[in-house]
Amino acid sequence: MYVKNQKFLILGVSKSGLAAAKFLLDSGATCFFYEEMNSEKISAAKREITSLGGREITAETVDSALEQTNALIISPGVPINHAVAVSAKAKGVRIIGELELGFISFTPPFIAVTGTNGKTTTVSLIDGILKKAGIDSRLVGNIGVPLTSEISGVGKDTVFVTEVSSFQLESVNAFCPHISCVLNISPDHLERHYSMENYIFLKKRIFFNQRESEYCVLNFDDRVVKGFYTEIKAKVLWVSVKEEVDGAYKKDGALYFKGEKLIDCEELPISGEHNEYNVLFAIAVAGIIGIDFNFISCALKEFKGVPFRNQFVAEKNGVIFVNDSKSTNTASAITAIRACREPVVLILGGSEKGESYDELFENIKNSTVKHVVLTGRSRRNMLISADKVGYQDITVCSDFDCAVKVAAMMAGNGDKVLLSPACASFDAFSSYAERGERFNKIVGELI
């Protein structure tokens, strides 16, 4: 559990309560304490805690303190049915003992991000904000850096920003991030997870072990994610580009956190509504941690995006080449297509993940895409979906290199060649990154 900048109420300040208070205050937490007993030893403990910055609570103010408290620390000599503990439980405040506090505070705090799309961009944004604020942040997980490779030598203030996939969530048991984020849910990896219901269940495992002193940030605008609220014990904050919510939101072309404006959307180096969601999640996480808004806005303005996610590659003869190799499902490709305003020659295809392509081609049919170049193992099923919706501007290529060259030939001045495959890469490449690097190399040779 991440205690810095959180608020605790200690019930009983004998030996354990005093030790807990000293630990919490030394760690940067706010510490209230409540004690009904009177003795010379208790009075000395109260004075010591007060001298370190603790605040004594009376019977008249204990309910008010509980309203602000992340967790109640109960001393061993205080029964669990004490009136303050009962009140804390009724208010949804986490109740733990000093032993549990020590145990769960031993490991560094984790910020964990899952969702179908946007994970890498979001964790990269969060990592950039933390580093800008001078926090020792380690970016790990599905982004390509194993957690165990970064554990050695970490300090108590190190924060692990963790991209978490559904594959990783299949095998978690005790994993409990201080802050979890669920960005969005759409069909993905159904060839492995068999059903949408199982895929959703796995995504929910990111918050299963969280309790009242942790936080979960959810997408208010995603119907599936919004429904997770009733299953979560952690404090929930929301993200929305459509409504003012308790959390981070968009209003009048600017991004806010809990009523405070941070940045105008036009100041962001990355564009598109999908990126506004990613930025809002990063803002919500930084706001929970208590990072100064100046650090947040500065880091956001400096963020240039992640490789192979709508990455500008080059321009030749008025044709722009964009690399979105990280688009490994149809929802991601649809997002990239909707963000385009210019005529597009789109490169699709790769290894399949059990998705239908009907919705993808419905969106293509009603977009600025003027031609599709198909390649990869998925090309047959993609052709079937294109025919079903009546889209016919298609060229089929047997291999990836050919597809890139044909797309470049078909694009004219003012057009965009967009690689957004809507599929995994394993039919021809070891990863989406290798596929993206190959695209960049071919484009480099063309110009």
HUJO-V908156 format. One record per pair of residues at least 12 apart in sequence whose ideal C-beta (glycine too) atoms are under 6 Angstrom apart, sorted by sequence separation. I is the first residue (numbers start at 1). J is the second residue. If there is no record, write none. Layout:
I	J
I	J
This chain:
21	33
127	139
138	150
253	265
311	323
324	336
310	324
308	323
8	24
33	49
72	88
216	232
308	325
309	326
379	396
216	234
220	238
308	326
215	234
221	240
13	33
140	160
143	163
214	234
215	235
216	236
217	237
218	238
219	239
220	240
419	439
3	24
8	29
33	54
72	93
74	95
136	157
141	162
142	163
221	242
13	35
62	84
66	88
136	158
137	159
138	160
139	161
140	162
141	163
211	233
371	393
372	394
373	395
374	396
375	397
4	27
6	29
7	30
8	31
9	32
10	33
11	34
31	54
32	55
33	56
34	57
71	94
72	95
74	97
120	143
141	164
142	165
166	189
346	369
3	27
4	28
69	93
135	159
137	161
210	234
344	368
348	372
361	385
365	389
32	57
66	91
71	96
207	232
220	245
330	355
343	368
344	369
349	374
357	382
361	386
375	400
3	29
180	206
250	276
257	283
337	363
345	371
346	372
347	373
348	374
349	375
350	376
351	377
352	378
365	391
18	45
25	52
66	93
180	207
343	370
349	376
358	385
362	389
364	391
21	49
25	53
34	62
73	101
340	368
350	378
357	385
361	389
375	403
400	428
130	159
334	363
349	378
257	287
330	360
337	367
349	379
361	391
373	403
262	293
13	45
248	280
21	54
32	65
169	202
172	205
176	209
373	406
127	161
176	210
262	296
263	297
267	301
269	303
373	407
126	161
184	219
241	276
248	283
262	297
269	304
270	305
166	202
169	205
178	214
179	215
180	216
181	217
182	218
248	284
247	284
263	300
123	161
184	222
404	442
408	446
185	224
371	410
123	163
185	225
239	280
401	442
164	206
239	281
182	225
119	163
239	284
378	423
108	154
237	284
108	158
109	159
110	160
111	161
112	162
113	163
114	164
377	427
376	427
108	160
110	162
112	164
20	73
9	65
347	403
17	75
16	75
9	69
16	76
347	407
7	68
11	72
14	75
274	335
7	69
345	407
360	422
7	70
8	71
9	72
10	73
11	74
12	75
6	70
217	281
8	73
12	77
112	177
118	183
345	410
12	78
345	411
11	78
110	177
115	182
217	284
272	339
110	178
111	179
112	180
113	181
114	182
115	183
116	184
109	178
115	184
116	185
116	186
350	421
353	424
116	188
343	415
344	416
345	417
346	418
347	419
349	421
351	423
11	84
215	288
348	421
350	423
351	424
342	416
344	418
348	422
349	423
350	424
350	425
351	426
351	427
350	427
20	98
20	101
16	98
336	420
333	420
114	203
333	422
114	206
319	411
330	422
327	420
112	206
322	416
325	419
327	421
318	413
324	419
318	414
319	415
320	416
321	417
322	418
323	419
324	420
328	424
181	281
3	105
1	104
1	105
328	432
179	285
326	432
2	109
325	432
179	288
325	435
325	436
323	436
323	439
94	211
94	212
93	212
94	213
92	212
321	443
313	440
308	436
314	443
313	443
316	447
314	447
188	329
71	213
70	213
186	331
122	278
126	282
121	278
125	282
129	286
133	291
122	281
126	285
118	278
122	282
133	295
191	353
132	295
191	354
189	353
190	354
132	298
129	296
132	299
187	355
129	299
128	299
111	285
128	303
2	178
125	303
124	306
121	306
120	306
1	213
117	331
116	331
117	332
5	290
